[in-house]
């Protein structure tokens, strides 16, 4: 374990290394590297159709040539290759359905281009443009940009091909457990208002004890500027009492680092949340049975009142291109308060103290500046058949380092005086069309000469190269909070990191988790893609590393991708716990069910 002095010295060393790296990056001007692995069959078919439509040919060596024009192909949500009948009752069904969707405007696609007419063709900037557009997950699913032959040997054209996602949509997210629906979120929204990529949304969220209604609006970019804003609000109703029990709201504005060559960024946000925090297990509020009173089953509901407010403003200066060094300064303010409900008559003080210590965080107010530095490379791997099946996805390669320093003082309105430092380091490499990476991190907060909160964390992830039958994907991580004044906790179990066990079943200040999946190559059927998985999960969360006892589960699942509707896969998993318990340390004295079924969006984990 590092000493306090060693931890601070590590952060200072990182900062000094960053200052030297910044100067070197400023003068070197070296370009980043893009590693590509080809296109999926679905994308190859798209390119062939687009080239035929324009009568163009691919340019095999476009680097350095002058761009004489940019052509944009905006594919309909429903094409002739999608599973929609051409005619229904004599009417063009596909045309009618496409007319019910806002198509991205031509200028909205063109404004994302980092290269314009008259510029020299630079492949890494073309790749970065496509990478940025793939982050528009609610507006486009397919993004392919290729170079085509120009009117002369030293000329080239850009062909940008995008496929819109259905914009007038009923987005949803559902978590189904053996005990029933634990979360059902339905978001009626228009994700491409007037074709501008604005999102207007409403929200309905059903939880076992609450119903949440909300609304929001997001503007990724005002016109052709890089300034964006978001705003949202919601009200939470208790299902049993039929009355409000909480509200939340947030608003933010920012000008981000929109490209690897952007030098300045800034942002500001403010928000609040008032409500009740609950731990759900198998779609029910978990109850807590204290191990301090083994002869009594208290069954204390795992819920407490929560109230928080926060705000921040930040400014970032970015240096370099292939090697980035970013320096940020921010002013932050937050306050949080947590309170228990009344305990049942006769509940012993030992059980109350045990529940409070294990379940209720400590609230406080913080007002402080933060100085941060980060360093990383902008080399990327473009691959597919990993998280998004047949759609391209990107992984940043190389090192990543960061450090921050934040003094918190009562003189600014904080609850206590302390000095906080944090540092992290990681490295990612490409393995063919797969990846592997490792991360390490540390946080230390020093109050009155002693550590009040401190933690170490780490992780390893990898995805093997594709084989004719698929690939293996794995991830392992740990967190050790060896000082935990704020009584922070982590939860395991449910639909992602420890499937087969009820959601949030295991909890504590420390955890270790490991996941490995075999993911098959997807099959394309009627315009959508389907893949299969086999998985093994292992992990535990507890009140100390010496109390961790690994639990395991195995299972099978399916992944479906509908590029007309989403970039995220739809996930169905059937999981079997290898140990059913009971596990008294969870506060629940009964065994878990022998099988769990989980239905959600997105992969359970990434490498």
C-alpha positions in Angstrom: 0.0 0.0 0.0 1.4 3.4 -0.9 2.0 5.9 1.8 0.2 9.3 1.8 3.5 10.9 0.7 4.0 8.4 -2.1 0.5 8.9 -3.4 0.9 12.7 -3.6 4.4 12.3 -5.1 2.9 10.0 -7.8 0.4 12.6 -8.8 3.1 15.3 -8.9 5.3 13.1 -11.0 2.4 12.5 -13.4 1.8 16.3 -13.7 5.5 17.0 -14.4 5.5 14.2 -17.0 2.4 15.8 -18.6 4.0 19.3 -18.8 7.0 17.9 -20.6 4.8 15.8 -22.8 2.7 18.8 -23.7 5.7 20.8 -24.9 6.9 17.8 -26.9 3.5 17.3 -28.5 3.1 21.0 -29.4 6.3 20.9 -31.4 6.2 17.4 -32.9 2.9 17.8 -34.8 2.9 14.0 -35.3 -0.3 12.6 -36.7 -2.2 9.8 -34.9 -2.7 6.3 -36.4 -6.0 4.6 -37.3 -6.0 0.8 -37.4 -8.9 -0.5 -39.4 -10.1 -4.1 -39.9 -12.4 -3.8 -42.9 -16.2 -3.8 -43.1 -18.9 -6.2 -42.2 -21.0 -7.8 -45.0 -23.8 -5.4 -44.2 -21.5 -2.4 -44.6 -19.9 -3.7 -47.8 -23.3 -4.1 -49.4 -24.1 -0.5 -48.4 -20.9 0.8 -50.0 -21.6 -1.1 -53.3 -25.1 0.2 -53.5 -24.0 3.8 -52.8 -21.2 3.7 -55.4 -23.6 2.4 -58.0 -26.1 5.1 -57.2 -23.6 7.9 -57.8 -21.7 6.1 -60.6 -18.4 6.4 -58.6 -15.4 4.2 -58.1 -13.3 3.8 -54.9 -9.9 5.5 -54.9 -7.3 3.0 -53.6 -4.7 5.6 -52.7 -6.4 8.9 -51.7 -3.8 10.2 -49.1 -2.6 13.7 -49.8 -4.9 14.3 -52.8 -7.0 17.5 -53.0 -10.7 17.0 -52.1 -12.8 18.3 -54.9 -16.2 17.6 -53.4 -18.2 15.8 -50.6 -21.1 13.6 -51.5 -23.6 12.6 -48.8 -25.9 9.6 -49.0 -28.6 9.6 -46.3 -30.2 6.2 -46.4 -33.9 5.8 -45.6 -34.7 4.1 -42.3 -36.5 1.5 -44.2 -34.8 0.4 -47.5 -35.8 -2.1 -50.1 -33.5 -4.6 -48.3 -35.4 -4.3 -45.0 -38.3 -6.6 -44.1 -41.2 -4.2 -45.1 -43.7 -5.1 -47.8 -43.5 -2.9 -50.8 -47.3 -2.6 -51.1 -50.1 -2.9 -48.6 -53.7 -2.5 -49.9 -52.2 -0.8 -53.0 -50.3 1.8 -51.0 -46.5 2.1 -50.7 -46.0 0.9 -47.1 -42.3 1.7 -47.1 -42.7 5.2 -48.4 -45.5 6.0 -45.9 -43.5 4.7 -43.0 -40.4 6.7 -44.0 -42.5 9.8 -44.3 -43.3 9.5 -40.6 -39.6 10.0 -39.7 -37.5 13.2 -39.8 -34.5 12.6 -42.0 -31.2 14.2 -41.0 -30.7 17.4 -43.0 -27.9 17.5 -45.5 -26.1 20.4 -43.7 -26.4 18.5 -40.3 -24.3 15.6 -41.8 -21.9 17.9 -43.6 -21.2 20.0 -40.5 -19.6 17.0 -38.9 -17.0 16.7 -41.6 -13.5 17.6 -40.4 -12.3 17.9 -44.0 -13.9 20.2 -46.6 -13.6 20.8 -50.3 -10.1 22.1 -51.1 -8.5 20.3 -48.2 -5.9 17.6 -48.6 -7.2 14.1 -47.9 -5.9 12.8 -44.5 -7.2 9.3 -43.6 -7.0 9.8 -39.9 -9.3 12.8 -40.1 -11.7 10.9 -42.2 -11.7 8.1 -39.7 -12.2 10.6 -36.9 -15.1 12.2 -38.6 -16.8 8.7 -38.9 -15.9 8.0 -35.3 -17.5 11.2 -34.1 -20.7 10.5 -36.1 -21.0 7.0 -34.7 -21.3 8.7 -31.3 -24.7 10.2 -32.5 -26.3 7.0 -31.2 -29.8 8.3 -31.2 -29.7 9.7 -34.8 -27.6 7.4 -36.9 -26.7 3.7 -36.8 -24.6 3.1 -39.9 -21.7 5.5 -40.7 -19.2 4.8 -43.5 -17.0 7.4 -45.2 -14.9 6.3 -48.3 -12.7 8.0 -50.8 -13.8 7.9 -54.5 -11.9 8.9 -57.7 -12.0 12.5 -58.7 -11.9 14.3 -62.0 -8.1 14.1 -62.2 -5.4 11.7 -60.8 -4.5 14.2 -58.0 -8.2 14.8 -57.1 -10.5 12.8 -54.8 -14.0 13.0 -53.5 -15.5 12.0 -50.1 -18.6 9.8 -50.0 -20.3 9.9 -46.6 -23.0 7.2 -46.1 -25.3 7.4 -43.1 -28.4 5.5 -42.1 -30.9 7.3 -39.9 -32.5 5.6 -36.9 -36.2 5.9 -36.7 -36.6 9.3 -35.0 -40.2 9.3 -33.8 -39.7 6.5 -31.4 -40.9 4.8 -28.2 -37.5 4.0 -26.7 -37.4 1.6 -23.9 -35.2 -0.1 -21.4 -36.5 -3.0 -19.3 -34.9 -5.2 -16.6 -36.8 -8.4 -16.0 -35.8 -10.5 -13.0 -37.2 -13.8 -11.7 -39.3 -11.7 -9.3 -40.8 -9.6 -12.1 -40.1 -6.3 -13.8 -37.5 -4.3 -11.8 -37.2 -1.4 -14.2 -39.3 -0.4 -17.2 -38.4 2.9 -18.8 -40.4 4.1 -21.7 -39.3 7.3 -23.5 -41.6 8.7 -26.1 -39.2 11.0 -28.0 -38.4 12.7 -31.2 -34.6 12.3 -31.6 -34.2 14.3 -34.8 -36.5 17.4 -34.4 -36.9 18.9 -37.9 -33.8 16.9 -39.0 -31.5 19.0 -36.7 -30.5 16.1 -34.4 -32.3 17.8 -31.5 -34.0 15.4 -29.1 -37.3 16.2 -27.4 -38.3 13.5 -24.9 -40.7 12.5 -22.2 -40.1 9.8 -19.7 -42.1 7.1 -18.0 -40.2 4.8 -15.5 -41.9 2.1 -13.6 -40.0 0.6 -10.6 -41.5 -1.7 -8.0 -42.3 1.1 -5.6 -42.4 4.2 -7.8 -43.5 5.8 -11.1 -41.4 8.6 -12.6 -42.7 11.1 -15.1 -40.3 13.5 -16.8 -39.4 15.5 -19.9 -36.2 16.8 -21.5 -34.6 18.5 -24.4 -31.1 18.2 -25.9 -29.4 20.3 -28.5 -26.0 18.7 -29.5 -25.1 21.8 -31.6 -26.7 25.1 -32.2 -26.6 25.5 -36.0 -23.1 25.1 -37.2 -21.5 26.0 -33.9 -20.1 23.5 -31.5 -22.1 24.8 -28.6 -24.7 22.4 -27.1 -27.1 22.3 -24.2 -29.4 19.9 -22.3 -32.2 20.3 -19.8 -34.4 17.7 -18.0 -36.9 17.5 -15.1 -38.9 14.7 -13.5 -41.3 14.0 -10.7 -41.4 10.7 -8.7 -44.7 9.2 -7.4 -45.0 6.5 -4.7 -47.1 3.7 -6.1 -48.5 2.6 -2.8 -49.5 6.1 -1.5 -50.3 7.6 -4.9 -48.5 10.9 -4.0 -45.2 12.6 -5.0 -42.1 11.5 -3.1 -39.4 13.2 -5.1 -38.3 15.4 -8.0 -35.2 16.1 -10.0 -33.9 18.6 -12.6 -30.7 19.4 -14.4 -29.4 21.8 -17.0 -26.1 22.1 -18.7 -24.3 23.9 -21.5 -20.9 23.1 -23.0 -18.5 23.5 -25.9 -16.7 20.2 -25.9 -13.4 19.0 -27.4 -15.1 18.1 -30.6 -12.0 16.9 -32.4 -8.5 15.7 -31.5 -7.2 19.1 -32.7 -9.6 21.3 -30.7 -7.6 23.4 -28.2 -10.3 24.8 -25.9 -13.4 23.5 -24.2 -15.7 24.7 -21.4 -18.9 23.6 -19.7 -21.3 24.4 -16.8 -24.1 22.4 -15.2 -26.4 22.5 -12.2 -28.9 20.0 -10.9 -30.7 18.5 -7.9 -32.4 15.3 -6.9 -34.8 14.7 -4.0 -36.3 11.3 -3.4 -36.0 7.9 -1.8 -33.1 5.5 -2.5 -34.0 1.8 -2.5 -32.2 -1.4 -2.9 -34.3 -3.7 -5.1 -33.7 -7.5 -5.1 -35.8 -9.6 -7.4 -38.2 -6.7 -8.0 -38.8 -6.1 -4.3 -37.4 -3.8 -1.8 -34.7 -5.8 0.0 -34.9 -6.2 3.7 -31.9 -6.2 6.0 -31.4 -8.8 8.7 -28.5 -7.8 11.0 -25.9 -10.4 11.8 -25.4 -8.7 15.2 -28.8 -10.1 16.3 -28.7 -13.7 15.0 -31.8 -14.7 17.0 -34.0 -11.9 15.5 -35.1 -11.3 11.9 -35.6 -7.5 11.8 -36.4 -7.3 8.1 -35.6 -3.6 7.9 -36.6 -2.2 4.5 -33.4 -1.2 2.6 -34.5 2.4 1.8 -33.6 5.9 3.0 -34.3 9.5 2.1 -31.9 11.2 -0.2 -31.4 14.9 -1.1 -28.6 16.3 -3.2 -27.7 19.5 -5.1 -24.7 20.1 -7.4 -23.1 22.5 -9.8 -19.9 23.1 -11.6 -18.0 25.2 -14.2 -14.9 23.9 -16.0 -12.4 25.1 -18.6 -10.0 22.8 -20.5 -6.9 23.6 -22.6 -5.8 20.8 -24.9 -2.3 20.3 -26.4 -1.0 18.1 -29.1 -2.6 15.8 -31.7 -1.2 12.2 -31.7 -0.2 12.7 -28.1 -2.7 14.7 -26.1 -2.1 16.6 -22.8 -5.2 18.2 -21.4 -5.2 20.6 -18.5 -8.5 21.5 -16.7 -9.6 23.8 -13.9 -13.1 23.6 -12.5 -15.1 25.0 -9.6 -17.5 22.5 -8.0 -20.1 22.7 -5.4 -22.3 19.9 -4.0 -24.3 19.0 -1.0 -25.9 15.7 0.0 -28.1 14.5 2.8 -29.3 11.0 3.7 -31.8 10.1 6.5 -33.5 6.9 7.6 -37.2 6.3 7.9 -38.7 5.5 11.3 -37.8 2.0 12.4 -40.4 -0.6 13.5 -41.1 -0.6 17.3 -38.9 -3.0 19.1 -36.0 -2.9 16.6 -32.8 -3.2 18.7 -30.3 -0.4 18.7 -27.6 -2.9 17.6 -29.6 -3.7 14.4 -30.2 0.0 13.8 -26.5 0.8 14.2 -25.6 -2.1 11.9 -28.1 -1.0 9.2 -27.0 2.6 9.4 -23.3 1.7 9.1 -23.8 -0.6 6.2 -26.6 1.0 4.2 -26.7 4.8 4.8 -24.0 7.0 3.2 -22.8 10.0 5.1 -23.9 13.4 3.7 -21.8 16.5 3.5 -21.2 19.7 1.6 -18.3 20.4 -0.7 -17.2 23.6 -2.4 -13.8 23.4 -4.0 -11.6 24.0 -7.1 -10.1 21.1 -9.0 -6.9 21.0 -11.1 -6.7 18.1 -13.5 -4.3 16.8 -16.1 -4.7 13.9 -18.5 -2.5 12.4 -21.2 -3.4 9.9 -23.9 -2.8 9.0 -27.5 -5.4 9.4 -30.2 -4.6 6.2 -32.1 -7.8 4.1 -32.7 -8.8 0.6 -33.7 -11.9 0.3 -35.8 -13.5 -3.1 -35.6 -16.9 -4.8 -35.6 -18.6 -8.0 -34.3 -17.8 -7.0 -30.8 -20.4 -4.9 -29.0 -22.5 -3.7 -31.9 -22.5 -6.9 -34.0 -22.2 -5.8 -37.7 -21.8 -2.1 -37.1 -18.4 -0.3 -36.8 -17.1 0.6 -33.4 -14.0 2.3 -32.1 -11.4 1.6 -29.4 -8.7 4.1 -28.4 -5.2 2.6 -28.2 -2.1 3.4 -26.3 -1.6 4.9 -22.8 -3.9 7.0 -20.7 -2.7 8.9 -17.6 -4.5 11.3 -15.3 -4.1 13.1 -12.1 -6.1 15.7 -10.1 -5.8 17.8 -7.0 -8.7 19.3 -5.1 -8.6 21.2 -1.8 -11.9 21.3 0.1 -12.2 24.0 2.8 -14.8 25.1 5.4 -13.9 28.7 4.5 -15.8 28.1 1.2 -18.8 26.6 2.8 -17.7 22.9 3.0 -18.5 20.6 5.9 -14.9 19.8 6.6 -11.3 20.6 5.6 -9.3 18.0 3.6 -7.1 17.7 0.5 -7.9 15.2 -2.2 -5.7 13.7 -4.9 -6.4 11.1 -7.5 -4.4 9.3 -10.2 -5.0 6.7 -12.9 -3.0 4.9 -15.5 -4.0 2.5 -18.3 -2.8 1.0 -21.6 -4.7 -0.6 -24.5 -3.2 -2.6 -27.4 -4.8 -4.0 -30.5 -4.6 -7.8 -31.0 -5.5 -8.2 -34.7 -9.1 -7.0 -34.8 -9.4 -7.5 -31.0 -8.1 -5.4 -28.1 -6.6 -5.8 -24.6 -6.1 -3.3 -21.9 -5.3 -2.7 -18.2 -6.2 0.2 -15.9 -5.1 1.2 -12.3 -6.4 4.0 -10.2 -6.1 5.5 -6.7 -8.0 8.2 -4.7 -6.8 9.6 -1.4 -8.4 12.3 0.8 -6.3 13.6 3.7 -8.0 15.2 6.7 -6.3 16.3 9.9 -3.1 14.3 9.0 -5.0 11.0 8.3 -6.7 9.4 5.4 -10.5 9.7 5.6 -11.4 8.2 2.2 -9.0 6.2 0.1 -9.3 3.5 -2.5 -7.4 1.5 -5.1 -9.0 0.1 -8.2 -7.9 -1.8 -11.3 -9.2 -3.7 -14.3 -8.3 -5.9 -17.2 -10.3 -6.4 -20.4 -9.7 -8.2 -23.7 -11.4 -9.3 -26.8 -9.7 -12.0 -28.9 -9.4 -11.6 -32.7 -12.5 -12.9 -34.6 -12.5 -16.5 -35.7 -14.9 -18.2 -38.1 -17.2 -18.9 -35.2 -16.9 -15.8 -33.1 -14.6 -14.4 -30.4 -14.0 -14.4 -26.6 -14.6 -11.2 -24.6 -13.5 -10.9 -21.0 -13.3 -8.2 -18.2 -12.1 -8.3 -14.6 -12.1 -5.4 -12.1 -11.6 -4.7 -8.4 -12.2 -1.9 -6.0 -10.7 -1.6 -2.5 -12.0 1.2 -0.3 -9.5 0.8 2.5 -10.7 4.1 4.1 -14.4 4.8 3.8 -15.6 7.7 5.8 -18.5 8.5 3.4 -19.7 4.8 3.7 -19.7 4.4 -0.1 -20.9 1.0 -1.4 -20.9 -1.1 -4.5 -23.6 -3.6 -5.6 -23.3 -6.8 -7.7 -25.9 -9.1 -9.1 -28.5 -8.8 -11.8 -28.4 -8.3 -15.5 -24.7 -7.3 -16.0 -21.7 -8.2 -13.9 -23.0 -11.2 -11.9 -26.0 -12.7 -13.8 -28.0 -15.5 -12.2 -28.1 -13.7 -8.9 -30.8 -11.1 -8.1 -30.0 -7.5 -8.9 -28.0 -5.6 -6.2 -27.9 -8.8 -4.1 -24.3 -8.5 -2.9 -23.1 -5.2 -1.6 -20.2 -3.7 0.3 -17.4 -1.2 0.2 -15.1 -3.6 -1.8 -15.7 -5.9 -4.8 -14.0 -8.2 -7.3 -15.7 -9.3 -10.5 -14.8 -11.3 -13.5 -16.8 -12.0 -16.7 -16.0 -14.0 -19.8 -18.3 -14.5 -22.8 -18.1 -16.4 -26.1 -19.9 -14.2 -28.6 -20.7 -15.8 -31.9 -20.5 -14.1 -35.3 -23.9 -12.6 -36.1 -26.3 -13.9 -38.7 -28.2 -11.4 -40.9 -31.9 -12.2 -41.2 -34.5 -10.0 -42.8 -32.6 -6.7 -42.2 -31.6 -7.4 -38.6 -28.8 -9.3 -37.0 -28.7 -12.0 -34.3 -25.9 -13.5 -32.4 -25.5 -16.0 -29.5 -23.4 -16.0 -26.3 -22.2 -18.4 -23.6 -21.0 -16.8 -20.4 -19.4 -17.4 -17.0 -19.5 -14.7 -14.3 -17.7 -14.7 -11.0 -17.4 -12.1 -8.2 -18.5 -10.8 -4.8 -18.9 -7.5 -2.9 -18.3 -7.3 0.9 -17.2 -5.0 3.7 -13.6 -5.9 3.3 -11.3 -7.9 1.0 -10.8 -10.6 3.6 -14.6 -11.2 3.6 -14.9 -11.7 -0.2 -16.0 -15.1 -1.2 -16.4 -15.7 -5.0 -19.9 -16.6 -6.3 -20.3 -17.9 -9.9 -22.9 -18.3 -12.5 -23.1 -19.6 -16.0 -25.6 -19.0 -18.8 -26.6 -18.6 -22.4 -28.0 -15.7 -24.3 -29.0 -14.0 -27.5 -28.1 -10.6 -29.0 -30.3 -8.9 -31.6 -29.4 -5.7 -33.5 -32.0 -3.7 -35.5 -30.0 -0.9 -37.3 -33.2 0.8 -38.3 -34.0 1.4 -34.6 -30.8 1.4 -32.5 -27.0 1.0 -32.3 -27.4 -0.9 -29.1 -28.1 -4.6 -29.1 -31.2 -6.1 -27.4 -29.9 -8.6 -24.9 -31.6 -11.7 -23.5 -29.8 -13.8 -20.9 -30.7 -17.0 -19.1 -28.3 -17.5 -16.1 -27.9 -20.2 -13.5 -26.2 -19.5 -10.1 -23.7 -22.2 -9.0 -24.2 -21.4 -5.3 -27.7 -20.6 -4.1 -27.0 -19.8 -0.5 -28.4 -18.5 1.7 -25.8 -15.7 2.1 -26.4 -14.1 5.6 -23.9 -11.3 4.8 -26.4 -9.8 2.3 -29.0 -9.3 5.0 -31.3 -11.7 3.2 -31.6 -15.1 4.9 -33.2 -17.1 2.1 -31.6 -18.9 -0.9 -31.7 -17.4 -4.4 -33.8 -18.8 -7.3 -32.1 -21.6 -9.4 -32.4 -19.6 -12.6 -32.6 -16.0 -13.7 -33.9 -14.4 -16.9 -32.7 -11.0 -17.9 -33.8 -8.8 -20.8 -32.1 -5.4 -21.4 -30.4 -3.2 -23.9 -26.7 -3.2 -24.5 -24.0 -5.8 -23.9 -23.5 -6.9 -20.2 -20.0 -5.5 -20.3 -17.2 -4.3 -22.7 -13.6 -5.5 -22.8 
